[in-house]
Amino acid sequence: MSATTKQQALRLLNEYPEERLLLRAACDEARRCAPGDFAGSWVLARLSQIIGQSDPVATGSPSWRPGLRRLTAYGLIQKTEVTRGGRRAYYRMDELDAVEQALAETERRIGEPAAQSGE
């Protein structure tokens, strides 16, 4: 496990607590697709399942996020060169365990039960 990745995840969660569920969704997709890549749209679809809304990509709802740039900027996910017809961005999460540990610590601290991956 990379201590730096865990520190970056904790920093993100401290500075942008609203990104917690998006990061959880990215972890779920990374685990589901391991060891391969996952599409950004799959993360957004998983996020909509977590928060109990219809698919934000399909509906264009206000909860739609323009992308996973913040997670990429913090080094938690990496954009790959893989695309499907140039329309779908793919990512990977090399330090999944470190990110999940940071999420679990944050969820314990705020008093929310830690989510189980793949729920």
C-alpha positions as CSV (number, residue, x, y, z in Angstrom):
1,M,0.0,0.0,0.0
2,S,1.2,3.4,-0.8
3,A,1.2,5.8,2.1
4,T,1.2,8.7,-0.3
5,T,-1.9,7.5,-2.1
6,K,-3.7,7.1,1.2
7,Q,-2.6,10.6,2.3
8,Q,-3.8,12.0,-1.0
9,A,-7.2,10.3,-0.6
10,L,-7.5,11.6,3.0
11,R,-6.6,15.1,1.8
12,L,-9.3,14.9,-1.0
13,L,-11.9,13.7,1.5
14,N,-11.0,16.4,3.9
15,E,-10.9,19.2,1.3
16,Y,-13.9,18.0,-0.7
17,P,-16.2,15.9,1.5
18,E,-18.8,15.9,-1.2
19,E,-16.5,13.7,-3.3
20,R,-16.7,10.8,-0.8
21,L,-19.5,8.9,-2.6
22,L,-17.9,9.5,-6.0
23,L,-14.7,8.0,-4.7
24,R,-16.6,5.1,-3.2
25,A,-18.2,4.5,-6.6
26,A,-14.8,4.6,-8.3
27,C,-13.5,2.1,-5.8
28,D,-16.5,-0.2,-6.5
29,E,-15.8,-0.1,-10.2
30,A,-12.1,-0.6,-9.8
31,R,-12.7,-3.7,-7.7
32,R,-15.4,-5.0,-10.0
33,C,-13.1,-4.6,-13.1
34,A,-9.8,-5.6,-11.5
35,P,-7.2,-6.0,-12.9
36,G,-8.6,-4.1,-15.9
37,D,-9.8,-0.6,-16.7
38,F,-13.2,0.9,-15.9
39,A,-15.2,3.6,-17.8
40,G,-15.9,6.9,-16.2
41,S,-19.6,6.5,-17.1
42,W,-19.7,3.3,-15.1
43,V,-18.5,5.2,-12.1
44,L,-21.3,7.7,-12.6
45,A,-23.8,5.0,-13.0
46,R,-22.6,3.3,-9.8
47,L,-22.8,6.7,-8.0
48,S,-26.4,7.0,-9.0
49,Q,-27.1,3.6,-7.5
50,I,-25.4,4.6,-4.3
51,I,-27.4,7.8,-3.9
52,G,-30.6,6.1,-5.2
53,Q,-31.2,8.2,-8.3
54,S,-31.7,7.3,-11.9
55,D,-28.7,7.1,-14.1
56,P,-27.3,10.7,-14.2
57,V,-25.5,10.1,-17.5
58,A,-28.7,9.0,-19.3
59,T,-31.1,11.6,-17.7
60,G,-28.8,14.6,-17.7
61,S,-29.9,15.3,-14.1
62,P,-28.2,18.0,-12.0
63,S,-26.3,15.4,-10.0
64,W,-24.3,14.5,-13.2
65,R,-20.6,15.2,-12.7
66,P,-18.5,16.5,-15.6
67,G,-15.9,13.9,-15.1
68,L,-13.4,12.4,-12.7
69,R,-10.8,15.2,-13.0
70,R,-10.5,15.8,-9.3
71,L,-9.8,12.1,-8.5
72,T,-7.3,12.2,-11.4
73,A,-5.7,15.4,-10.1
74,Y,-5.2,13.9,-6.7
75,G,-3.5,10.8,-8.3
76,L,-6.2,8.4,-7.1
77,I,-7.1,7.2,-10.5
78,Q,-5.2,7.4,-13.8
79,K,-6.7,7.9,-17.2
80,T,-5.7,5.2,-19.6
81,E,-5.1,5.5,-23.3
82,V,-7.9,3.1,-24.0
83,T,-11.1,4.4,-25.6
84,R,-14.1,2.9,-27.4
85,G,-14.5,4.9,-30.5
86,G,-13.1,8.0,-28.8
87,R,-16.3,8.5,-26.8
88,R,-15.6,6.8,-23.5
89,A,-12.7,7.5,-21.1
90,Y,-11.2,4.6,-19.2
91,Y,-9.4,4.8,-15.9
92,R,-7.5,2.5,-13.5
93,M,-6.9,2.7,-9.8
94,D,-3.5,1.2,-9.0
95,E,-3.7,1.7,-5.2
96,L,-7.2,0.5,-4.5
97,D,-6.4,-0.8,-1.1
98,A,-4.9,2.5,0.1
99,V,-7.9,4.5,-1.2
100,E,-10.4,2.1,0.4
101,Q,-8.5,2.4,3.7
102,A,-8.8,6.2,3.6
103,L,-12.5,5.9,2.8
104,A,-13.0,3.5,5.7
105,E,-11.1,5.9,8.1
106,T,-13.2,8.9,6.9
107,E,-16.5,7.0,7.2
108,R,-15.6,5.9,10.8
109,R,-14.7,9.5,11.7
110,I,-17.9,10.9,10.4
111,G,-19.9,8.1,12.0
112,E,-21.2,6.6,8.8
113,P,-20.9,2.8,8.4
114,A,-18.2,1.9,6.0
115,A,-19.6,0.7,2.7
116,Q,-18.8,-2.8,1.5
117,S,-17.3,-2.8,-2.0
118,G,-19.6,-4.1,-4.7
119,E,-22.8,-3.5,-2.8
